[in-house]
Amino acid sequence: MWNGLYGTVEVRRVQPYEANKVYVCPGCHQHIPKGTGHLVCVPSDAPDLRRHWHKGCWERRDRRT
Ligand SMILES: [Zn+2]
């Protein structure tokens, strides 16, 4: 639902040392702990809607429908 609304999504890697907050992954609704490398996905049309994802959840997101 969230992805697919926007044309382009910029995906950036977050290195473990950059992850100094706990995030909730929208793919699995589990926490991404501090110090865990993951991805941040920023819709270019709506940068406020960026989300932090587990790497595996992002790669699997298209298979859930
Ligand atoms: Zn996840």
N, CA, C, O and the ligand as a Tripos MOL2 file, in Angstrom:
@<TRIPOS>MOLECULE
protein
  261   259    66     0     0
PROTEIN
NO_CHARGES

@<TRIPOS>ATOM
      1 N           0.8270   -1.2060    0.0000 N.3       1 MET1
      2 CA          0.0000    0.0000    0.0000 C.3       1 MET1
      3 C           0.8540    1.2450    0.0000 C.2       1 MET1
      4 O           0.6260    2.1700   -0.7790 O.2       1 MET1
      5 N           1.8440    1.2650    0.8810 N.am      2 TRP2
      6 CA          2.6280    2.4930    0.9760 C.3       2 TRP2
      7 C           3.4700    2.6990   -0.2690 C.2       2 TRP2
      8 O           3.4630    3.7790   -0.8600 O.2       2 TRP2
      9 N           4.2000    1.6550   -0.6700 N.am      3 ASN3
     10 CA          4.9580    1.7880   -1.8980 C.3       3 ASN3
     11 C           4.0260    1.5460   -3.0720 C.2       3 ASN3
     12 O           3.0170    0.8550   -2.9320 O.2       3 ASN3
     13 N           4.3450    2.0920   -4.1930 N.am      4 GLY4
     14 CA          3.4520    2.0170   -5.3210 C.3       4 GLY4
     15 C           2.6250    3.2680   -5.4960 C.2       4 GLY4
     16 O           2.0940    3.5140   -6.5800 O.2       4 GLY4
     17 N           2.5030    4.0740   -4.4340 N.am      5 LEU5
     18 CA          1.7710    5.3310   -4.5500 C.3       5 LEU5
     19 C           2.6010    6.3830   -5.2550 C.2       5 LEU5
     20 O           2.0620    7.3420   -5.8080 O.2       5 LEU5
     21 N           3.8850    6.2100   -5.2340 N.am      6 TYR6
     22 CA          4.7820    7.2440   -5.7130 C.3       6 TYR6
     23 C           5.6270    6.7110   -6.8460 C.2       6 TYR6
     24 O           5.9010    5.5150   -6.9420 O.2       6 TYR6
     25 N           6.0300    7.6260   -7.6950 N.am      7 GLY7
     26 CA          6.7970    7.2090   -8.8510 C.3       7 GLY7
     27 C           8.1490    6.6460   -8.4790 C.2       7 GLY7
     28 O           8.4880    5.5200   -8.8450 O.2       7 GLY7
     29 N           8.9150    7.4260   -7.7560 N.am      8 THR8
     30 CA         10.2930    7.0540   -7.4870 C.3       8 THR8
     31 C          10.5270    7.0020   -5.9990 C.2       8 THR8
     32 O          10.1280    7.9050   -5.2630 O.2       8 THR8
     33 N          11.1640    5.9590   -5.5650 N.am      9 VAL9
     34 CA         11.5450    5.8420   -4.1670 C.3       9 VAL9
     35 C          13.0590    5.7160   -4.1090 C.2       9 VAL9
     36 O          13.6550    4.8180   -4.7040 O.2       9 VAL9
     37 N          13.6580    6.6360   -3.3800 N.am     10 GLU10
     38 CA         15.1030    6.5610   -3.2080 C.3      10 GLU10
     39 C          15.4040    5.6820   -2.0040 C.2      10 GLU10
     40 O          14.8790    5.9000   -0.9120 O.2      10 GLU10
     41 N          16.2450    4.6990   -2.2140 N.am     11 VAL11
     42 CA         16.5940    3.7630   -1.1460 C.3      11 VAL11
     43 C          18.0330    4.0250   -0.7340 C.2      11 VAL11
     44 O          18.9450    3.9970   -1.5600 O.2      11 VAL11
     45 N          18.2200    4.2770    0.5360 N.am     12 ARG12
     46 CA         19.5730    4.4970    1.0430 C.3      12 ARG12
     47 C          19.8860    3.4590    2.0970 C.2      12 ARG12
     48 O          19.0020    3.0240    2.8350 O.2      12 ARG12
     49 N          21.1250    3.0680    2.1670 N.am     13 ARG13
     50 CA         21.5740    2.1680    3.2250 C.3      13 ARG13
     51 C          21.8570    2.9760    4.4710 C.2      13 ARG13
     52 O          22.4480    4.0540    4.4080 O.2      13 ARG13
     53 N          21.4350    2.4510    5.5920 N.am     14 VAL14
     54 CA         21.7960    3.0190    6.8810 C.3      14 VAL14
     55 C          22.7930    2.0650    7.5200 C.2      14 VAL14
     56 O          22.4900    0.8950    7.7510 O.2      14 VAL14
     57 N          23.9750    2.5740    7.8020 N.am     15 GLN15
     58 CA         25.0120    1.7330    8.3980 C.3      15 GLN15
     59 C          24.7260    1.5590    9.8910 C.2      15 GLN15
     60 O          24.0610    2.3890   10.5110 O.2      15 GLN15
     61 N          25.2390    0.4710   10.4500 N.am     16 PRO16
     62 CA         24.9750    0.2260   11.8760 C.3      16 PRO16
     63 C          25.3270    1.4100   12.7680 C.2      16 PRO16
     64 O          24.5950    1.7090   13.7110 O.2      16 PRO16
     65 N          26.4260    2.0810   12.4870 N.am     17 TYR17
     66 CA         26.8150    3.2080   13.3400 C.3      17 TYR17
     67 C          25.9040    4.4060   13.1760 C.2      17 TYR17
     68 O          25.8940    5.2980   14.0250 O.2      17 TYR17
     69 N          25.1290    4.4420   12.0850 N.am     18 GLU18
     70 CA         24.1950    5.5550   11.8640 C.3      18 GLU18
     71 C          22.8360    5.2910   12.5020 C.2      18 GLU18
     72 O          22.0350    6.2120   12.6570 O.2      18 GLU18
     73 N          22.5750    4.0620   12.8690 N.am     19 ALA19
     74 CA         21.2600    3.6910   13.3850 C.3      19 ALA19
     75 C          21.2440    3.9090   14.8940 C.2      19 ALA19
     76 O          21.4580    2.9790   15.6720 O.2      19 ALA19
     77 N          20.9910    5.1370   15.2850 N.am     20 ASN20
     78 CA         21.0100    5.4510   16.7100 C.3      20 ASN20
     79 C          19.6120    5.6540   17.2770 C.2      20 ASN20
     80 O          19.4440    6.2410   18.3460 O.2      20 ASN20
     81 N          18.6210    5.1700   16.5590 N.am     21 LYS21
     82 CA         17.2430    5.1850   17.0320 C.3      21 LYS21
     83 C          16.6170    3.8270   16.7370 C.2      21 LYS21
     84 O          17.1090    3.0560   15.9130 O.2      21 LYS21
     85 N          15.5140    3.5580   17.4380 N.am     22 VAL22
     86 CA         14.7370    2.3580   17.1310 C.3      22 VAL22
     87 C          13.6490    2.7460   16.1400 C.2      22 VAL22
     88 O          12.9420    3.7330   16.3450 O.2      22 VAL22
     89 N          13.5150    1.9880   15.0860 N.am     23 TYR23
     90 CA         12.4870    2.2470   14.0850 C.3      23 TYR23
     91 C          11.5270    1.0640   14.0290 C.2      23 TYR23
     92 O          11.8460   -0.0320   14.4890 O.2      23 TYR23
     93 N          10.3550    1.3010   13.4600 N.am     24 VAL24
     94 CA          9.4150    0.2090   13.2170 C.3      24 VAL24
     95 C           9.3620   -0.0250   11.7160 C.2      24 VAL24
     96 O           9.0760    0.8850   10.9380 O.2      24 VAL24
     97 N           9.6380   -1.2340   11.3330 N.am     25 CYS25
     98 CA          9.6360   -1.5970    9.9250 C.3      25 CYS25
     99 C           8.1940   -1.7700    9.4440 C.2      25 CYS25
    100 O           7.4510   -2.5470   10.0430 O.2      25 CYS25
    101 N           7.7760   -1.0770    8.3910 N.am     26 PRO26
    102 CA          6.3990   -1.2070    7.9080 C.3      26 PRO26
    103 C           6.1300   -2.5320    7.2010 C.2      26 PRO26
    104 O           4.9780   -2.8750    6.9350 O.2      26 PRO26
    105 N           7.1770   -3.2640    6.9010 N.am     27 GLY27
    106 CA          6.9820   -4.5450    6.2410 C.3      27 GLY27
    107 C           6.5080   -5.6270    7.2060 C.2      27 GLY27
    108 O           5.6410   -6.4320    6.8680 O.2      27 GLY27
    109 N           7.0790   -5.6400    8.4040 N.am     28 CYS28
    110 CA          6.7710   -6.7100    9.3530 C.3      28 CYS28
    111 C           6.2870   -6.1580   10.6910 C.2      28 CYS28
    112 O           5.9100   -6.9290   11.5750 O.2      28 CYS28
    113 N           6.2920   -4.8550   10.8490 N.am     29 HIS29
    114 CA          5.8410   -4.1930   12.0760 C.3      29 HIS29
    115 C           6.6660   -4.5900   13.2900 C.2      29 HIS29
    116 O           6.1970   -4.5060   14.4250 O.2      29 HIS29
    117 N           7.8850   -5.0200   13.0480 N.am     30 GLN30
    118 CA          8.8140   -5.3030   14.1390 C.3      30 GLN30
    119 C           9.7830   -4.1400   14.2650 C.2      30 GLN30
    120 O           9.9660   -3.3570   13.3320 O.2      30 GLN30
    121 N          10.3960   -4.0420   15.4290 N.am     31 HIS31
    122 CA         11.3860   -3.0000   15.6280 C.3      31 HIS31
    123 C          12.6670   -3.2930   14.8480 C.2      31 HIS31
    124 O          13.0390   -4.4460   14.6310 O.2      31 HIS31
    125 N          13.3110   -2.2360   14.4460 N.am     32 ILE32
    126 CA         14.6830   -2.3180   13.9540 C.3      32 ILE32
    127 C          15.5480   -1.7550   15.0750 C.2      32 ILE32
    128 O          15.5290   -0.5490   15.3200 O.2      32 ILE32
    129 N          16.3000   -2.6020   15.7540 N.am     33 PRO33
    130 CA         17.0350   -2.1220   16.9350 C.3      33 PRO33
    131 C          18.1420   -1.1380   16.5660 C.2      33 PRO33
    132 O          18.6030   -1.0830   15.4260 O.2      33 PRO33
    133 N          18.5470   -0.3720   17.5610 N.am     34 LYS34
    134 CA         19.7030    0.5080   17.3640 C.3      34 LYS34
    135 C          20.9100   -0.3070   16.9420 C.2      34 LYS34
    136 O          21.0860   -1.4500   17.3640 O.2      34 LYS34
    137 N          21.7340    0.2950   16.1070 N.am     35 GLY35
    138 CA         22.9710   -0.3610   15.7140 C.3      35 GLY35
    139 C          22.7850   -1.4470   14.6730 C.2      35 GLY35
    140 O          23.6960   -2.2400   14.4370 O.2      35 GLY35
    141 N          21.6230   -1.4930   14.0510 N.am     36 THR36
    142 CA         21.3570   -2.4870   13.0200 C.3      36 THR36
    143 C          21.3540   -1.8210   11.6590 C.2      36 THR36
    144 O          20.6180   -0.8580   11.4450 O.2      36 THR36
    145 N          22.1510   -2.3100   10.7490 N.am     37 GLY37
    146 CA         22.1290   -1.7940    9.3880 C.3      37 GLY37
    147 C          20.7900   -2.1030    8.7450 C.2      37 GLY37
    148 O          20.2700   -3.2090    8.8950 O.2      37 GLY37
    149 N          20.2270   -1.1420    8.0340 N.am     38 HIS38
    150 CA         18.9290   -1.3500    7.3910 C.3      38 HIS38
    151 C          18.8100   -0.3810    6.2140 C.2      38 HIS38
    152 O          19.8110    0.1840    5.7720 O.2      38 HIS38
    153 N          17.6080   -0.1900    5.7140 N.am     39 LEU39
    154 CA         17.3930    0.7000    4.5780 C.3      39 LEU39
    155 C          16.4270    1.7960    4.9680 C.2      39 LEU39
    156 O          15.5160    1.5840    5.7690 O.2      39 LEU39
    157 N          16.6320    2.9710    4.3980 N.am     40 VAL40
    158 CA         15.6260    4.0180    4.5160 C.3      40 VAL40
    159 C          15.1560    4.3350    3.1030 C.2      40 VAL40
    160 O          15.9600    4.5460    2.1950 O.2      40 VAL40
    161 N          13.8270    4.3660    2.9360 N.am     41 CYS41
    162 CA         13.2200    4.5040    1.6200 C.3      41 CYS41
    163 C          12.4350    5.8020    1.5900 C.2      41 CYS41
    164 O          11.5070    5.9960    2.3750 O.2      41 CYS41
    165 N          12.8110    6.6880    0.6810 N.am     42 VAL42
    166 CA         12.2660    8.0390    0.6430 C.3      42 VAL42
    167 C          11.5620    8.2510   -0.6940 C.2      42 VAL42
    168 O          12.2180    8.2900   -1.7350 O.2      42 VAL42
    169 N          10.2270    8.3890   -0.6790 N.am     43 PRO43
    170 CA          9.5410    8.7200   -1.9300 C.3      43 PRO43
    171 C           9.9700   10.1090   -2.3800 C.2      43 PRO43
    172 O           9.9050   11.0610   -1.6020 O.2      43 PRO43
    173 N          10.3980   10.2320   -3.6070 N.am     44 SER44
    174 CA         10.9120   11.5330   -4.0420 C.3      44 SER44
    175 C           9.8000   12.5780   -4.0700 C.2      44 SER44
    176 O          10.0770   13.7710   -3.9440 O.2      44 SER44
    177 N           8.5610   12.1570   -4.2330 N.am     45 ASP45
    178 CA          7.4480   13.1060   -4.2210 C.3      45 ASP45
    179 C           6.9860   13.4600   -2.8180 C.2      45 ASP45
    180 O           6.2680   14.4430   -2.6370 O.2      45 ASP45
    181 N           7.3780   12.6880   -1.8360 N.am     46 ALA46
    182 CA          6.8730   12.8860   -0.4770 C.3      46 ALA46
    183 C           7.9350   12.4930    0.5360 C.2      46 ALA46
    184 O           7.7950   11.4870    1.2310 O.2      46 ALA46
    185 N           8.9940   13.2850    0.6200 N.am     47 PRO47
    186 CA         10.1060   12.9130    1.5020 C.3      47 PRO47
    187 C           9.7120   12.7890    2.9700 C.2      47 PRO47
    188 O          10.4070   12.1330    3.7450 O.2      47 PRO47
    189 N           8.5960   13.4170    3.3560 N.am     48 ASP48
    190 CA          8.1520   13.2740    4.7440 C.3      48 ASP48
    191 C           7.6940   11.8560    5.0550 C.2      48 ASP48
    192 O           7.6180   11.4670    6.2210 O.2      48 ASP48
    193 N           7.3920   11.0890    4.0260 N.am     49 LEU49
    194 CA          6.8690    9.7410    4.2260 C.3      49 LEU49
    195 C           7.9610    8.6870    4.1710 C.2      49 LEU49
    196 O           7.6910    7.5220    3.8770 O.2      49 LEU49
    197 N           9.1580    9.0790    4.4470 N.am     50 ARG50
    198 CA         10.2230    8.0820    4.4110 C.3      50 ARG50
    199 C          10.0100    7.0540    5.5230 C.2      50 ARG50
    200 O           9.4610    7.3550    6.5820 O.2      50 ARG50
    201 N          10.4580    5.8510    5.2460 N.am     51 ARG51
    202 CA         10.2750    4.7410    6.1730 C.3      51 ARG51
    203 C          11.5660    3.9430    6.2730 C.2      51 ARG51
    204 O          12.3340    3.8300    5.3170 O.2      51 ARG51
    205 N          11.7730    3.4070    7.4370 N.am     52 HIS52
    206 CA         12.9330    2.5430    7.6540 C.3      52 HIS52
    207 C          12.4870    1.0950    7.5750 C.2      52 HIS52
    208 O          11.5120    0.6990    8.2140 O.2      52 HIS52
    209 N          13.1950    0.3210    6.8010 N.am     53 TRP53
    210 CA         12.8330   -1.0700    6.5320 C.3      53 TRP53
    211 C          13.9890   -1.9850    6.8760 C.2      53 TRP53
    212 O          15.1540   -1.6140    6.7300 O.2      53 TRP53
    213 N          13.6610   -3.1950    7.3370 N.am     54 HIS54
    214 CA         14.6670   -4.2580    7.3080 C.3      54 HIS54
    215 C          15.0240   -4.5170    5.8510 C.2      54 HIS54
    216 O          14.1860   -4.4030    4.9570 O.2      54 HIS54
    217 N          16.2540   -4.8590    5.6390 N.am     55 LYS55
    218 CA         16.6790   -5.1000    4.2670 C.3      55 LYS55
    219 C          15.8500   -6.2250    3.6280 C.2      55 LYS55
    220 O          15.4050   -6.1020    2.4870 O.2      55 LYS55
    221 N          15.6510   -7.3000    4.3600 N.am     56 GLY56
    222 CA         14.9040   -8.4310    3.8190 C.3      56 GLY56
    223 C          13.4500   -8.0990    3.5570 C.2      56 GLY56
    224 O          12.8720   -8.5690    2.5770 O.2      56 GLY56
    225 N          12.8510   -7.2900    4.4240 N.am     57 CYS57
    226 CA         11.4370   -6.9200    4.2410 C.3      57 CYS57
    227 C          11.2670   -6.0660    2.9910 C.2      57 CYS57
    228 O          10.2990   -6.2370    2.2500 O.2      57 CYS57
    229 N          12.1820   -5.1670    2.7560 N.am     58 TRP58
    230 CA         12.0910   -4.3390    1.5560 C.3      58 TRP58
    231 C          12.1890   -5.2000    0.3040 C.2      58 TRP58
    232 O          11.4490   -5.0000   -0.6600 O.2      58 TRP58
    233 N          13.0990   -6.1470    0.3280 N.am     59 GLU59
    234 CA         13.2600   -6.9940   -0.8540 C.3      59 GLU59
    235 C          12.0500   -7.8890   -1.0750 C.2      59 GLU59
    236 O          11.7560   -8.2690   -2.2080 O.2      59 GLU59
    237 N          11.3500   -8.2250   -0.0030 N.am     60 ARG60
    238 CA         10.1980   -9.1150   -0.1240 C.3      60 ARG60
    239 C           8.8790   -8.3680   -0.3050 C.2      60 ARG60
    240 O           7.8420   -9.0110   -0.4720 O.2      60 ARG60
    241 N           8.8790   -7.0490   -0.2770 N.am     61 ARG61
    242 CA          7.6210   -6.3110   -0.1700 C.3      61 ARG61
    243 C           6.6710   -6.5560   -1.3390 C.2      61 ARG61
    244 O           5.4530   -6.4870   -1.1770 O.2      61 ARG61
    245 N           7.2330   -6.8440   -2.5260 N.am     62 ASP62
    246 CA          6.3800   -7.0090   -3.6960 C.3      62 ASP62
    247 C           5.6610   -8.3470   -3.7330 C.2      62 ASP62
    248 O           4.7100   -8.5320   -4.4920 O.2      62 ASP62
    249 N           6.1240   -9.2830   -2.9050 N.am     63 ARG63
    250 CA          5.5640  -10.6290   -2.9730 C.3      63 ARG63
    251 C           4.3680  -10.7950   -2.0420 C.2      63 ARG63
    252 O           3.7710  -11.8700   -1.9940 O.2      63 ARG63
    253 N           4.0120   -9.7490   -1.3050 N.am     64 ARG64
    254 CA          2.9830   -9.9220   -0.2860 C.3      64 ARG64
    255 C           1.5800   -9.7600   -0.8390 C.2      64 ARG64
    256 O           0.6150  -10.0860   -0.1470 O.2      64 ARG64
    257 N           1.4310   -9.2740   -2.0480 N.am     65 THR65
    258 CA          0.0800   -9.0260   -2.5370 C.3      65 THR65
    259 C          -0.5030  -10.2480   -3.2330 C.2      65 THR65
    260 O          -1.6400  -10.2060   -3.7050 O.2      65 THR65
    261 ZN         10.8230   -5.8330    8.7700 Zn       66 ZN66
@<TRIPOS>BOND
     1     1     2 1
     2     2     3 1
     3     3     4 2
     4     3     5 am
     5     5     6 1
     6     6     7 1
     7     7     8 2
     8     7     9 am
     9     9    10 1
    10    10    11 1
    11    11    12 2
    12    11    13 am
    13    13    14 1
    14    14    15 1
    15    15    16 2
    16    15    17 am
    17    17    18 1
    18    18    19 1
    19    19    20 2
    20    19    21 am
    21    21    22 1
    22    22    23 1
    23    23    24 2
    24    23    25 am
    25    25    26 1
    26    26    27 1
    27    27    28 2
    28    27    29 am
    29    29    30 1
    30    30    31 1
    31    31    32 2
    32    31    33 am
    33    33    34 1
    34    34    35 1
    35    35    36 2
    36    35    37 am
    37    37    38 1
    38    38    39 1
    39    39    40 2
    40    39    41 am
    41    41    42 1
    42    42    43 1
    43    43    44 2
    44    43    45 am
    45    45    46 1
    46    46    47 1
    47    47    48 2
    48    47    49 am
    49    49    50 1
    50    50    51 1
    51    51    52 2
    52    51    53 am
    53    53    54 1
    54    54    55 1
    55    55    56 2
    56    55    57 am
    57    57    58 1
    58    58    59 1
    59    59    60 2
    60    59    61 am
    61    61    62 1
    62    62    63 1
    63    63    64 2
    64    63    65 am
    65    65    66 1
    66    66    67 1
    67    67    68 2
    68    67    69 am
    69    69    70 1
    70    70    71 1
    71    71    72 2
    72    71    73 am
    73    73    74 1
    74    74    75 1
    75    75    76 2
    76    75    77 am
    77    77    78 1
    78    78    79 1
    79    79    80 2
    80    79    81 am
    81    81    82 1
    82    82    83 1
    83    83    84 2
    84    83    85 am
    85    85    86 1
    86    86    87 1
    87    87    88 2
    88    87    89 am
    89    89    90 1
    90    90    91 1
    91    91    92 2
    92    91    93 am
    93    93    94 1
    94    94    95 1
    95    95    96 2
    96    95    97 am
    97    97    98 1
    98    98    99 1
    99    99   100 2
   100    99   101 am
   101   101   102 1
   102   102   103 1
   103   103   104 2
   104   103   105 am
   105   105   106 1
   106   106   107 1
   107   107   108 2
   108   107   109 am
   109   109   110 1
   110   110   111 1
   111   111   112 2
   112   111   113 am
   113   113   114 1
   114   114   115 1
   115   115   116 2
   116   115   117 am
   117   117   118 1
   118   118   119 1
   119   119   120 2
   120   119   121 am
   121   121   122 1
   122   122   123 1
   123   123   124 2
   124   123   125 am
   125   125   126 1
   126   126   127 1
   127   127   128 2
   128   127   129 am
   129   129   130 1
   130   130   131 1
   131   131   132 2
   132   131   133 am
   133   133   134 1
   134   134   135 1
   135   135   136 2
   136   135   137 am
   137   137   138 1
   138   138   139 1
   139   139   140 2
   140   139   141 am
   141   141   142 1
   142   142   143 1
   143   143   144 2
   144   143   145 am
   145   145   146 1
   146   146   147 1
   147   147   148 2
   148   147   149 am
   149   149   150 1
   150   150   151 1
   151   151   152 2
   152   151   153 am
   153   153   154 1
   154   154   155 1
   155   155   156 2
   156   155   157 am
   157   157   158 1
   158   158   159 1
   159   159   160 2
   160   159   161 am
   161   161   162 1
   162   162   163 1
   163   163   164 2
   164   163   165 am
   165   165   166 1
   166   166   167 1
   167   167   168 2
   168   167   169 am
   169   169   170 1
   170   170   171 1
   171   171   172 2
   172   171   173 am
   173   173   174 1
   174   174   175 1
   175   175   176 2
   176   175   177 am
   177   177   178 1
   178   178   179 1
   179   179   180 2
   180   179   181 am
   181   181   182 1
   182   182   183 1
   183   183   184 2
   184   183   185 am
   185   185   186 1
   186   186   187 1
   187   187   188 2
   188   187   189 am
   189   189   190 1
   190   190   191 1
   191   191   192 2
   192   191   193 am
   193   193   194 1
   194   194   195 1
   195   195   196 2
   196   195   197 am
   197   197   198 1
   198   198   199 1
   199   199   200 2
   200   199   201 am
   201   201   202 1
   202   202   203 1
   203   203   204 2
   204   203   205 am
   205   205   206 1
   206   206   207 1
   207   207   208 2
   208   207   209 am
   209   209   210 1
   210   210   211 1
   211   211   212 2
   212   211   213 am
   213   213   214 1
   214   214   215 1
   215   215   216 2
   216   215   217 am
   217   217   218 1
   218   218   219 1
   219   219   220 2
   220   219   221 am
   221   221   222 1
   222   222   223 1
   223   223   224 2
   224   223   225 am
   225   225   226 1
   226   226   227 1
   227   227   228 2
   228   227   229 am
   229   229   230 1
   230   230   231 1
   231   231   232 2
   232   231   233 am
   233   233   234 1
   234   234   235 1
   235   235   236 2
   236   235   237 am
   237   237   238 1
   238   238   239 1
   239   239   240 2
   240   239   241 am
   241   241   242 1
   242   242   243 1
   243   243   244 2
   244   243   245 am
   245   245   246 1
   246   246   247 1
   247   247   248 2
   248   247   249 am
   249   249   250 1
   250   250   251 1
   251   251   252 2
   252   251   253 am
   253   253   254 1
   254   254   255 1
   255   255   256 2
   256   255   257 am
   257   257   258 1
   258   258   259 1
   259   259   260 2
@<TRIPOS>SUBSTRUCTURE
     1 MET1         2 RESIDUE 1 A MET
     2 TRP2         6 RESIDUE 1 A TRP
     3 ASN3        10 RESIDUE 1 A ASN
     4 GLY4        14 RESIDUE 1 A GLY
     5 LEU5        18 RESIDUE 1 A LEU
     6 TYR6        22 RESIDUE 1 A TYR
     7 GLY7        26 RESIDUE 1 A GLY
     8 THR8        30 RESIDUE 1 A THR
     9 VAL9        34 RESIDUE 1 A VAL
    10 GLU10       38 RESIDUE 1 A GLU
    11 VAL11       42 RESIDUE 1 A VAL
    12 ARG12       46 RESIDUE 1 A ARG
    13 ARG13       50 RESIDUE 1 A ARG
    14 VAL14       54 RESIDUE 1 A VAL
    15 GLN15       58 RESIDUE 1 A GLN
    16 PRO16       62 RESIDUE 1 A PRO
    17 TYR17       66 RESIDUE 1 A TYR
    18 GLU18       70 RESIDUE 1 A GLU
    19 ALA19       74 RESIDUE 1 A ALA
    20 ASN20       78 RESIDUE 1 A ASN
    21 LYS21       82 RESIDUE 1 A LYS
    22 VAL22       86 RESIDUE 1 A VAL
    23 TYR23       90 RESIDUE 1 A TYR
    24 VAL24       94 RESIDUE 1 A VAL
    25 CYS25       98 RESIDUE 1 A CYS
    26 PRO26      102 RESIDUE 1 A PRO
    27 GLY27      106 RESIDUE 1 A GLY
    28 CYS28      110 RESIDUE 1 A CYS
    29 HIS29      114 RESIDUE 1 A HIS
    30 GLN30      118 RESIDUE 1 A GLN
    31 HIS31      122 RESIDUE 1 A HIS
    32 ILE32      126 RESIDUE 1 A ILE
    33 PRO33      130 RESIDUE 1 A PRO
    34 LYS34      134 RESIDUE 1 A LYS
    35 GLY35      138 RESIDUE 1 A GLY
    36 THR36      142 RESIDUE 1 A THR
    37 GLY37      146 RESIDUE 1 A GLY
    38 HIS38      150 RESIDUE 1 A HIS
    39 LEU39      154 RESIDUE 1 A LEU
    40 VAL40      158 RESIDUE 1 A VAL
    41 CYS41      162 RESIDUE 1 A CYS
    42 VAL42      166 RESIDUE 1 A VAL
    43 PRO43      170 RESIDUE 1 A PRO
    44 SER44      174 RESIDUE 1 A SER
    45 ASP45      178 RESIDUE 1 A ASP
    46 ALA46      182 RESIDUE 1 A ALA
    47 PRO47      186 RESIDUE 1 A PRO
    48 ASP48      190 RESIDUE 1 A ASP
    49 LEU49      194 RESIDUE 1 A LEU
    50 ARG50      198 RESIDUE 1 A ARG
    51 ARG51      202 RESIDUE 1 A ARG
    52 HIS52      206 RESIDUE 1 A HIS
    53 TRP53      210 RESIDUE 1 A TRP
    54 HIS54      214 RESIDUE 1 A HIS
    55 LYS55      218 RESIDUE 1 A LYS
    56 GLY56      222 RESIDUE 1 A GLY
    57 CYS57      226 RESIDUE 1 A CYS
    58 TRP58      230 RESIDUE 1 A TRP
    59 GLU59      234 RESIDUE 1 A GLU
    60 ARG60      238 RESIDUE 1 A ARG
    61 ARG61      242 RESIDUE 1 A ARG
    62 ASP62      246 RESIDUE 1 A ASP
    63 ARG63      250 RESIDUE 1 A ARG
    64 ARG64      254 RESIDUE 1 A ARG
    65 THR65      258 RESIDUE 1 A THR
    66 ZN66       261 GROUP 0 **** ****
